[in-house]
Amino acid sequence: MKNVLVTGYRAHELNIFGQKHPGIAYIQKAITAKLVQLAEEGLEWVISPGQYGVDLWACEAAIDLKKLYPDLKVAIITAFANPEENWKEDKKDYYNRILQGIDFYETVSRQPYAGPWQFQARDDLLFRKTDGIVLVYDEETGAGSSARFYKERALKKQQEEGYAFISISTEDIQSLADEDAAAQSGEGMEF
């Protein structure tokens, strides 16, 4: 796989309303583990829709991985111009920091938000330009989320074209948090 789409929940869908939430580190750790595996197999591009949540956390993780994999590139392709326009200042600052670390930025529609067709056009492009998806999604909590549409489309494309589908569930993320908690509580213990 040369190009992978990485996406998932928006921050508010996970009840995360700030960058200091401890869950973000575990989401990034889970994404990093998948990206390392893919980078070892020849991954060239990590591509994201760039929305606030898993998209940007994945970009941040990929930017960090560029230290180990200097040929890895990161792209954000948004649905419309200035998606961060109505965000709070701290989110705008975070977005702008991410933009400084990526290799490619483009918007599908050069105008501000005008309708859902912009998201459809963006998603069409993202699926055309990628060989697979790493999706942070959970069956139990994802029914009403934006990530559900990515899952359905990726699975259909997998059946039709062999598109790779890699899922990261909330269980996967929780297991990383549990491992970390166990390691911290077991420090200094000898058996």
MDAnalysis code that builds the backbone (N, CA, C; Angstrom):
import MDAnalysis as mda
import numpy as np

u = mda.Universe.empty(573, n_residues=191, atom_resindex=np.repeat(np.arange(191), 3), trajectory=True)
u.add_TopologyAttr("name", ["N", "CA", "C"] * 191)
u.add_TopologyAttr("resid", np.arange(1, 192))
u.add_TopologyAttr("resname", ["MET", "LYS", "ASN", "VAL", "LEU", "VAL", "THR", "GLY", "TYR", "ARG", "ALA", "HIS", "GLU", "LEU", "ASN", "ILE", "PHE", "GLY", "GLN", "LYS", "HIS", "PRO", "GLY", "ILE", "ALA", "TYR", "ILE", "GLN", "LYS", "ALA", "ILE", "THR", "ALA", "LYS", "LEU", "VAL", "GLN", "LEU", "ALA", "GLU", "GLU", "GLY", "LEU", "GLU", "TRP", "VAL", "ILE", "SER", "PRO", "GLY", "GLN", "TYR", "GLY", "VAL", "ASP", "LEU", "TRP", "ALA", "CYS", "GLU", "ALA", "ALA", "ILE", "ASP", "LEU", "LYS", "LYS", "LEU", "TYR", "PRO", "ASP", "LEU", "LYS", "VAL", "ALA", "ILE", "ILE", "THR", "ALA", "PHE", "ALA", "ASN", "PRO", "GLU", "GLU", "ASN", "TRP", "LYS", "GLU", "ASP", "LYS", "LYS", "ASP", "TYR", "TYR", "ASN", "ARG", "ILE", "LEU", "GLN", "GLY", "ILE", "ASP", "PHE", "TYR", "GLU", "THR", "VAL", "SER", "ARG", "GLN", "PRO", "TYR", "ALA", "GLY", "PRO", "TRP", "GLN", "PHE", "GLN", "ALA", "ARG", "ASP", "ASP", "LEU", "LEU", "PHE", "ARG", "LYS", "THR", "ASP", "GLY", "ILE", "VAL", "LEU", "VAL", "TYR", "ASP", "GLU", "GLU", "THR", "GLY", "ALA", "GLY", "SER", "SER", "ALA", "ARG", "PHE", "TYR", "LYS", "GLU", "ARG", "ALA", "LEU", "LYS", "LYS", "GLN", "GLN", "GLU", "GLU", "GLY", "TYR", "ALA", "PHE", "ILE", "SER", "ILE", "SER", "THR", "GLU", "ASP", "ILE", "GLN", "SER", "LEU", "ALA", "ASP", "GLU", "ASP", "ALA", "ALA", "ALA", "GLN", "SER", "GLY", "GLU", "GLY", "MET", "GLU", "PHE"])
u.atoms.positions = np.array([
    [0.853, -1.181, 0.000],
    [0.000, 0.000, 0.000],
    [0.894, 1.238, 0.000],
    [0.686, 2.100, -0.977],
    [1.497, 3.312, -1.103],
    [0.829, 4.532, -0.458],
    [-0.489, 4.623, -0.575],
    [-1.233, 5.786, -0.073],
    [-2.368, 5.307, 0.821],
    [-2.422, 5.832, 2.038],
    [-3.474, 5.417, 2.957],
    [-4.260, 6.634, 3.445],
    [-5.565, 6.478, 3.498],
    [-6.468, 7.455, 4.079],
    [-6.572, 7.127, 5.562],
    [-6.368, 8.113, 6.415],
    [-6.524, 7.904, 7.854],
    [-7.564, 8.888, 8.349],
    [-8.611, 8.334, 8.972],
    [-9.698, 9.173, 9.470],
    [-10.447, 8.438, 10.569],
    [-11.497, 9.051, 11.036],
    [-12.314, 8.466, 12.099],
    [-13.223, 9.528, 12.689],
    [-13.403, 9.415, 13.971],
    [-14.338, 10.307, 14.662],
    [-13.851, 11.745, 14.708],
    [-14.800, 12.651, 14.708],
    [-14.522, 14.039, 15.035],
    [-14.393, 14.100, 16.564],
    [-13.659, 15.072, 17.063],
    [-13.391, 15.162, 18.503],
    [-14.684, 15.176, 19.319],
    [-15.670, 15.944, 18.892],
    [-16.911, 16.050, 19.661],
    [-17.676, 14.724, 19.707],
    [-17.478, 13.864, 18.686],
    [-18.146, 12.565, 18.677],
    [-17.569, 11.636, 19.749],
    [-16.363, 11.961, 20.215],
    [-15.714, 11.194, 21.285],
    [-15.805, 11.928, 22.630],
    [-16.576, 13.010, 22.646],
    [-16.679, 13.858, 23.844],
    [-15.319, 14.393, 24.274],
    [-14.505, 14.731, 23.299],
    [-13.210, 15.357, 23.549],
    [-13.330, 16.802, 23.091],
    [-13.099, 17.703, 24.043],
    [-13.319, 19.110, 23.726],
    [-12.070, 19.963, 23.928],
    [-10.915, 19.326, 24.018],
    [-9.666, 20.071, 24.145],
    [-8.481, 19.165, 23.892],
    [-7.364, 19.761, 23.556],
    [-6.168, 19.006, 23.198],
    [-5.504, 18.326, 24.394],
    [-5.932, 18.634, 25.617],
    [-5.288, 18.046, 26.794],
    [-5.959, 16.757, 27.252],
    [-6.948, 16.309, 26.537],
    [-7.653, 15.075, 26.911],
    [-6.672, 13.903, 26.848],
    [-6.617, 13.074, 27.913],
    [-5.646, 11.972, 27.929],
    [-5.897, 10.900, 26.866],
    [-7.103, 10.788, 26.378],
    [-7.420, 9.783, 25.371],
    [-6.743, 10.028, 24.033],
    [-6.410, 11.272, 23.733],
    [-5.790, 11.606, 22.444],
    [-4.469, 10.857, 22.279],
    [-3.677, 10.793, 23.343],
    [-2.373, 10.118, 23.261],
    [-2.544, 8.646, 22.899],
    [-3.578, 8.004, 23.408],
    [-3.788, 6.584, 23.118],
    [-4.328, 6.369, 21.706],
    [-5.152, 7.297, 21.247],
    [-5.621, 7.244, 19.855],
    [-4.417, 7.368, 18.927],
    [-3.548, 8.322, 19.222],
    [-2.353, 8.512, 18.391],
    [-1.421, 7.301, 18.466],
    [-1.309, 6.702, 19.635],
    [-0.452, 5.521, 19.789],
    [-0.974, 4.367, 18.932],
    [-2.290, 4.185, 18.914],
    [-2.897, 3.117, 18.098],
    [-2.689, 3.392, 16.605],
    [-2.867, 4.634, 16.199],
    [-2.656, 5.015, 14.799],
    [-1.187, 4.836, 14.426],
    [-0.297, 5.280, 15.293],
    [1.137, 5.162, 15.034],
    [1.527, 3.705, 14.804],
    [1.004, 2.809, 15.630],
    [1.333, 1.378, 15.481],
    [0.942, 0.873, 14.092],
    [-0.229, 1.261, 13.608],
    [-0.666, 0.838, 12.266],
    [0.190, 1.479, 11.187],
    [0.521, 2.755, 11.357],
    [1.317, 3.456, 10.346],
    [2.749, 2.926, 10.275],
    [3.319, 2.562, 11.421],
    [4.665, 1.986, 11.422],
    [4.668, 0.700, 10.608],
    [3.678, -0.139, 10.853],
    [3.568, -1.400, 10.110],
    [3.483, -1.123, 8.606],
    [2.651, -0.161, 8.230],
    [2.491, 0.181, 6.810],
    [3.758, 0.815, 6.234],
    [4.433, 1.659, 7.028],
    [5.666, 2.295, 6.568],
    [6.746, 1.238, 6.322],
    [6.770, 0.222, 7.151],
    [7.735, -0.868, 6.972],
    [7.457, -1.627, 5.665],
    [6.217, -1.570, 5.210],
    [5.819, -2.270, 3.984],
    [5.856, -1.365, 2.750],
    [6.330, -0.107, 2.922],
    [6.483, 0.776, 1.765],
    [5.492, 1.926, 1.658],
    [4.754, 2.228, 2.713],
    [3.818, 3.356, 2.679],
    [4.555, 4.640, 2.325],
    [3.952, 5.415, 1.410],
    [4.547, 6.682, 0.988],
    [3.769, 7.900, 1.478],
    [2.434, 7.810, 1.452],
    [1.594, 8.966, 1.796],
    [0.541, 8.597, 2.839],
    [0.411, 9.456, 3.856],
    [-0.703, 9.426, 4.800],
    [-1.573, 10.613, 4.402],
    [-2.834, 10.330, 4.071],
    [-3.731, 11.370, 3.560],
    [-4.939, 11.470, 4.490],
    [-5.306, 12.690, 4.832],
    [-6.382, 12.926, 5.785],
    [-7.324, 14.021, 5.294],
    [-8.609, 13.935, 5.706],
    [-9.547, 15.018, 5.387],
    [-9.290, 16.279, 6.216],
    [-8.530, 16.152, 7.305],
    [-8.121, 17.323, 8.078],
    [-9.156, 17.919, 9.001],
    [-10.156, 17.137, 9.386],
    [-11.143, 17.673, 10.321],
    [-10.629, 17.519, 11.744],
    [-11.160, 18.332, 12.655],
    [-10.671, 18.315, 14.035],
    [-11.114, 17.034, 14.737],
    [-10.149, 16.255, 15.135],
    [-10.380, 14.966, 15.790],
    [-9.351, 13.979, 15.286],
    [-9.768, 12.757, 15.031],
    [-8.847, 11.699, 14.597],
    [-8.016, 12.141, 13.392],
    [-8.608, 12.871, 12.469],
    [-7.878, 13.304, 11.268],
    [-6.590, 14.050, 11.628],
    [-6.721, 15.062, 12.463],
    [-5.552, 15.873, 12.809],
    [-4.616, 15.133, 13.758],
    [-5.174, 14.327, 14.662],
    [-4.311, 13.548, 15.564],
    [-3.486, 12.549, 14.754],
    [-4.078, 11.999, 13.703],
    [-3.351, 11.072, 12.827],
    [-2.258, 11.820, 12.064],
    [-2.555, 13.022, 11.602],
    [-1.539, 13.822, 10.912],
    [-0.369, 14.114, 11.846],
    [-0.686, 14.464, 13.076],
    [0.376, 14.740, 14.048],
    [1.232, 13.492, 14.269],
    [0.595, 12.337, 14.395],
    [1.330, 11.082, 14.568],
    [2.200, 10.800, 13.349],
    [1.669, 11.020, 12.159],
    [2.425, 10.779, 10.923],
    [3.598, 11.745, 10.789],
    [3.387, 12.984, 11.169],
    [4.472, 13.969, 11.125],
    [5.604, 13.515, 12.050],
    [5.262, 13.023, 13.231],
    [6.280, 12.507, 14.152],
    [7.022, 11.314, 13.551],
    [6.307, 10.470, 12.810],
    [6.925, 9.286, 12.196],
    [7.917, 9.634, 11.088],
    [7.803, 10.832, 10.548],
    [8.714, 11.238, 9.483],
    [10.162, 11.275, 9.975],
    [10.369, 11.351, 11.302],
    [11.726, 11.307, 11.851],
    [12.339, 9.927, 11.623],
    [11.538, 8.880, 11.741],
    [12.000, 7.506, 11.531],
    [11.920, 7.091, 10.065],
    [10.935, 7.643, 9.360],
    [10.689, 7.304, 7.956],
    [10.706, 8.602, 7.144],
    [11.897, 9.114, 6.817],
    [11.989, 10.426, 6.163],
    [11.309, 10.515, 4.803],
    [11.058, 9.380, 4.162],
    [10.378, 9.410, 2.865],
    [8.858, 9.470, 2.997],
    [8.353, 9.281, 4.210],
    [6.905, 9.338, 4.443],
    [6.415, 10.768, 4.279],
    [5.286, 10.915, 3.596],
    [4.718, 12.244, 3.380],
    [3.297, 12.282, 3.934],
    [2.874, 13.482, 4.318],
    [1.563, 13.674, 4.934],
    [0.802, 14.737, 4.150],
    [-0.466, 14.434, 3.845],
    [-1.304, 15.371, 3.086],
    [-2.642, 15.567, 3.787],
    [-3.156, 16.759, 3.668],
    [-4.524, 17.075, 4.087],
    [-5.266, 17.574, 2.857],
    [-6.413, 16.965, 2.606],
    [-7.274, 17.397, 1.503],
    [-8.646, 17.699, 2.101],
    [-8.988, 18.972, 2.149],
    [-10.239, 19.398, 2.777],
    [-11.375, 19.487, 1.763],
    [-12.579, 19.562, 2.282],
    [-13.763, 19.629, 1.430],
    [-13.988, 21.034, 0.870],
    [-13.639, 22.041, 1.644],
    [-13.891, 23.431, 1.246],
    [-12.825, 24.336, 1.841],
    [-12.779, 25.555, 1.383],
    [-11.771, 26.514, 1.823],
    [-11.980, 26.913, 3.281],
    [-10.895, 27.087, 3.982],
    [-10.883, 27.585, 5.359],
    [-11.805, 26.812, 6.310],
    [-11.635, 25.491, 6.410],
    [-12.528, 24.722, 7.285],
    [-12.407, 25.119, 8.751],
    [-11.290, 25.707, 9.132],
    [-11.052, 26.079, 10.526],
    [-11.607, 27.451, 10.894],
    [-12.229, 28.101, 9.933],
    [-12.664, 29.492, 10.090],
    [-13.494, 29.752, 11.355],
    [-14.393, 28.841, 11.701],
    [-15.272, 29.065, 12.852],
    [-14.826, 28.311, 14.107],
    [-13.615, 27.772, 14.093],
    [-13.107, 27.052, 15.254],
    [-12.635, 28.035, 16.320],
    [-12.543, 27.549, 17.543],
    [-11.970, 28.351, 18.630],
    [-10.479, 28.524, 18.368],
    [-9.915, 29.548, 18.980],
    [-8.518, 29.911, 18.720],
    [-7.539, 28.770, 18.990],
    [-7.739, 28.019, 20.087],
    [-6.794, 26.944, 20.405],
    [-6.814, 25.858, 19.323],
    [-7.984, 25.574, 18.779],
    [-8.090, 24.587, 17.703],
    [-7.462, 25.121, 16.416],
    [-7.671, 26.414, 16.136],
    [-7.047, 27.027, 14.958],
    [-5.528, 26.963, 15.062],
    [-5.004, 27.271, 16.255],
    [-3.553, 27.232, 16.457],
    [-3.021, 25.821, 16.234],
    [-3.715, 24.837, 16.756],
    [-3.312, 23.438, 16.577],
    [-3.317, 23.073, 15.088],
    [-4.384, 23.439, 14.398],
    [-4.515, 23.172, 12.965],
    [-3.352, 23.794, 12.191],
    [-3.036, 25.035, 12.500],
    [-1.954, 25.724, 11.802],
    [-0.597, 25.085, 12.092],
    [-0.383, 24.575, 13.312],
    [0.851, 23.850, 13.628],
    [0.942, 22.578, 12.791],
    [-0.180, 21.877, 12.648],
    [-0.199, 20.655, 11.835],
    [0.115, 21.004, 10.381],
    [-0.498, 22.059, 9.870],
    [-0.266, 22.464, 8.476],
    [1.214, 22.740, 8.202],
    [1.923, 23.253, 9.195],
    [3.349, 23.543, 9.014],
    [4.181, 22.270, 8.855],
    [3.665, 21.138, 9.365],
    [4.435, 19.904, 9.317],
    [4.090, 18.966, 8.172],
    [3.054, 19.298, 7.405],
    [2.641, 18.387, 6.326],
    [3.343, 18.735, 5.016],
    [3.240, 17.836, 4.061],
    [3.924, 17.994, 2.779],
    [3.018, 18.503, 1.659],
    [1.711, 18.366, 1.850],
    [0.785, 18.750, 0.781],
    [-0.549, 19.141, 1.408],
    [-1.102, 20.231, 0.908],
    [-2.420, 20.691, 1.357],
    [-3.215, 21.121, 0.136],
    [-4.452, 20.666, 0.070],
    [-5.321, 21.075, -1.030],
    [-6.760, 21.060, -0.541],
    [-7.566, 21.820, -1.218],
    [-8.999, 21.832, -0.938],
    [-9.729, 21.467, -2.231],
    [-10.763, 20.661, -2.087],
    [-11.502, 20.199, -3.261],
    [-12.340, 21.333, -3.842],
    [-12.991, 22.073, -2.971],
    [-13.800, 23.209, -3.404],
    [-13.137, 24.475, -2.874],
    [-12.804, 25.370, -3.733],
    [-12.064, 26.568, -3.330],
    [-12.943, 27.635, -2.676],
    [-14.220, 27.323, -2.508],
    [-15.120, 28.282, -1.857],
    [-15.392, 27.845, -0.420],
    [-15.939, 28.728, 0.405],
    [-16.318, 28.329, 1.766],
    [-17.421, 27.270, 1.719],
    [-17.790, 26.765, 2.875],
    [-18.811, 25.723, 2.919],
    [-20.069, 26.173, 2.178],
    [-20.528, 25.328, 1.263],
    [-21.724, 25.639, 0.478],
    [-22.750, 24.513, 0.514],
    [-22.336, 23.328, 0.979],
    [-23.284, 22.221, 1.048],
    [-22.597, 20.874, 1.166],
    [-23.386, 19.850, 1.460],
    [-22.830, 18.510, 1.661],
    [-22.137, 17.934, 0.430],
    [-22.435, 18.455, -0.743],
    [-21.792, 17.970, -1.957],
    [-20.277, 18.124, -1.883],
    [-19.801, 19.117, -1.115],
    [-18.356, 19.322, -0.994],
    [-17.701, 18.133, -0.269],
    [-18.378, 17.629, 0.751],
    [-17.855, 16.466, 1.469],
    [-17.850, 15.238, 0.557],
    [-18.891, 15.099, -0.236],
    [-18.976, 13.973, -1.171],
    [-17.844, 14.039, -2.198],
    [-17.600, 15.224, -2.720],
    [-16.523, 15.397, -3.708],
    [-15.164, 15.106, -3.074],
    [-14.969, 15.567, -1.845],
    [-13.714, 15.290, -1.150],
    [-13.530, 13.791, -0.940],
    [-14.574, 13.138, -0.447],
    [-14.484, 11.702, -0.167],
    [-14.246, 10.898, -1.443],
    [-14.895, 11.309, -2.539],
    [-14.646, 10.652, -3.827],
    [-13.167, 10.713, -4.176],
    [-12.586, 11.883, -4.026],
    [-11.168, 12.066, -4.329],
    [-10.291, 11.240, -3.384],
    [-10.584, 11.289, -2.091],
    [-9.782, 10.552, -1.113],
    [-9.785, 9.047, -1.405],
    [-10.929, 8.505, -1.745],
    [-11.002, 7.072, -2.037],
    [-10.328, 6.732, -3.371],
    [-10.370, 7.653, -4.333],
    [-9.686, 7.430, -5.611],
    [-8.170, 7.436, -5.451],
    [-7.674, 8.284, -4.570],
    [-6.236, 8.508, -4.446],
    [-5.547, 7.586, -3.438],
    [-6.304, 6.743, -2.729],
    [-5.704, 5.895, -1.704],
    [-5.918, 4.417, -2.013],
    [-5.026, 3.595, -1.453],
    [-5.081, 2.145, -1.634],
    [-5.788, 1.456, -0.474],
    [-6.013, 2.203, 0.607],
    [-6.648, 1.631, 1.777],
    [-6.932, 2.706, 2.805],
    [-7.543, 2.277, 3.904],
    [-7.942, 3.197, 4.961],
    [-7.559, 2.623, 6.315],
    [-7.109, 3.509, 7.203],
    [-6.998, 3.203, 8.619],
    [-8.103, 4.030, 9.264],
    [-9.077, 3.348, 9.827],
    [-10.276, 4.008, 10.337],
    [-10.447, 3.755, 11.825],
    [-10.517, 4.826, 12.593],
    [-10.833, 4.713, 14.018],
    [-12.354, 4.700, 14.098],
    [-12.878, 3.526, 14.462],
    [-14.330, 3.325, 14.434],
    [-14.710, 2.188, 15.367],
    [-15.865, 2.311, 15.988],
    [-16.364, 1.267, 16.871],
    [-17.836, 1.013, 16.548],
    [-18.175, -0.240, 16.363],
    [-19.552, -0.613, 15.990],
    [-20.585, -0.110, 16.993],
    [-20.281, -0.229, 18.280],
    [-21.273, 0.107, 19.310],
    [-21.547, 1.601, 19.397],
    [-20.518, 2.408, 19.194],
    [-20.700, 3.848, 19.361],
    [-20.747, 4.621, 18.052],
    [-20.497, 3.946, 16.926],
    [-20.321, 4.663, 15.672],
    [-21.542, 4.834, 14.807],
    [-22.686, 4.323, 15.221],
    [-23.859, 4.312, 14.341],
    [-24.218, 5.685, 13.777],
    [-24.145, 6.721, 14.578],
    [-24.541, 8.042, 14.101],
    [-23.373, 8.928, 13.734],
    [-22.197, 8.373, 13.643],
    [-21.012, 9.198, 13.428],
    [-20.666, 9.334, 11.944],
    [-19.827, 10.313, 11.685],
    [-19.334, 10.501, 10.327],
    [-18.442, 9.333, 9.898],
    [-17.794, 8.683, 10.851],
    [-16.890, 7.562, 10.542],
    [-17.644, 6.376, 9.938],
    [-18.908, 6.244, 10.265],
    [-19.709, 5.136, 9.735],
    [-19.766, 5.175, 8.214],
    [-19.856, 6.360, 7.633],
    [-19.924, 6.491, 6.176],
    [-18.608, 6.048, 5.530],
    [-17.494, 6.384, 6.177],
    [-16.203, 5.927, 5.668],
    [-16.117, 4.410, 5.730],
    [-16.594, 3.832, 6.806],
    [-16.541, 2.374, 6.945],
    [-17.353, 1.704, 5.837],
    [-18.581, 2.148, 5.657],
    [-19.449, 1.537, 4.648],
    [-18.830, 1.652, 3.251],
    [-18.312, 2.812, 2.941],
    [-17.737, 3.027, 1.618],
    [-16.451, 2.212, 1.431],
    [-15.626, 2.156, 2.464],
    [-14.375, 1.399, 2.375],
    [-14.642, -0.095, 2.215],
    [-15.625, -0.614, 2.945],
    [-15.933, -2.041, 2.831],
    [-16.490, -2.382, 1.450],
    [-17.285, -1.476, 0.898],
    [-17.808, -1.689, -0.452],
    [-16.659, -1.686, -1.465],
    [-15.758, -0.736, -1.312],
    [-14.609, -0.643, -2.219],
    [-13.672, -1.848, -2.014],
    [-13.611, -2.360, -0.798],
    [-12.808, -3.549, -0.533],
    [-13.353, -4.746, -1.314],
    [-14.666, -4.912, -1.286],
    [-15.300, -6.017, -2.015],
    [-15.107, -5.881, -3.513],
    [-15.247, -4.665, -4.014],
    [-15.201, -4.440, -5.454],
    [-13.786, -4.378, -6.014],
    [-12.846, -3.814, -5.232],
    [-11.520, -3.526, -5.790],
    [-10.359, -4.011, -4.941],
    [-10.631, -4.641, -3.805],
    [-9.548, -5.086, -2.940],
    [-8.935, -3.980, -2.092],
    [-9.659, -2.899, -1.903],
    [-9.216, -1.768, -1.085],
    [-8.927, -2.271, 0.333],
    [-7.801, -1.885, 0.893],
    [-7.417, -2.345, 2.232],
    [-8.241, -1.618, 3.296],
    [-8.707, -2.366, 4.279],
    [-9.498, -1.793, 5.372],
    [-8.853, -2.206, 6.694],
    [-8.339, -1.215, 7.423],
    [-7.723, -1.450, 8.727],
    [-8.520, -0.639, 9.733],
    [-9.060, -1.335, 10.716],
    [-9.906, -0.682, 11.717],
    [-9.187, -0.603, 13.057],
    [-9.389, 0.502, 13.742],
    [-8.937, 0.669, 15.117],
    [-10.195, 0.913, 15.944],
    [-10.481, 0.001, 16.860],
    [-11.695, 0.113, 17.667],
    [-11.392, 0.805, 18.998],
    [-12.439, 1.182, 19.700],
    [-12.249, 1.759, 21.030],
    [-11.649, 0.710, 21.974],
    [-11.927, -0.554, 21.714],
    [-11.298, -1.633, 22.496],
    [-9.788, -1.642, 22.301],
    [-9.344, -1.476, 21.078],
    [-7.907, -1.413, 20.794],
    [-7.262, -0.262, 21.570],
    [-7.911, 0.874, 21.555],
    [-7.385, 2.060, 22.228],
    [-7.409, 1.859, 23.741],
    [-8.512, 1.302, 24.256],
    [-8.618, 1.049, 25.694],
    [-7.540, 0.073, 26.162],
    [-7.247, -0.913, 25.334],
    [-6.222, -1.891, 25.706],
    [-4.846, -1.227, 25.833],
    [-4.546, -0.244, 24.978],
    [-3.301, 0.511, 25.109],
    [-3.270, 1.300, 26.409],
    [-4.405, 1.915, 26.747],
    [-4.492, 2.672, 28.000],
    [-4.337, 1.738, 29.198],
    [-4.957, 0.561, 29.137],
    [-4.845, -0.409, 30.231],
    [-3.413, -0.903, 30.384],
    [-2.743, -1.191, 29.261],
    [-1.344, -1.635, 29.301],
    [-0.463, -0.563, 29.936],
    [-0.712, 0.688, 29.566],
    [0.057, 1.795, 30.111],
    [-0.180, 1.921, 31.619],
    [-1.442, 1.815, 32.027],
    [-1.772, 1.910, 33.457],
    [-1.129, 0.770, 34.233],
    [-1.150, -0.432, 33.683],
    [-0.545, -1.588, 34.346],
    [0.966, -1.408, 34.453],
    [1.588, -0.894, 33.418],
    [3.032, -0.672, 33.436],
    [3.410, 0.378, 34.470],
    [2.595, 1.418, 34.584],
    [2.881, 2.470, 35.551],
    [2.691, 1.992, 36.987],
    [1.663, 1.191, 37.206],
    [1.409, 0.720, 38.568],
    [2.380, -0.394, 38.968],
    [3.009, -1.032, 37.972],
    [3.923, -2.116, 38.266],
    [5.384, -1.686, 38.308],
    [5.634, -0.397, 38.196],
    [7.021, 0.078, 38.194],
    [7.709, -0.275, 39.502],
    [8.902, -0.770, 39.390],
    [9.686, -1.091, 40.573],
    [9.361, -2.424, 41.192],
    [8.360, -3.103, 40.679],
    [7.987, -4.405, 41.240],
    [8.824, -5.489, 40.576],
    [9.293, -6.402, 41.374],
    [10.048, -7.536, 40.842],
    [9.364, -8.806, 41.230],
    [9.297, -9.732, 40.320],
    [8.655, -11.017, 40.606],
    [9.685, -12.113, 40.624],
])
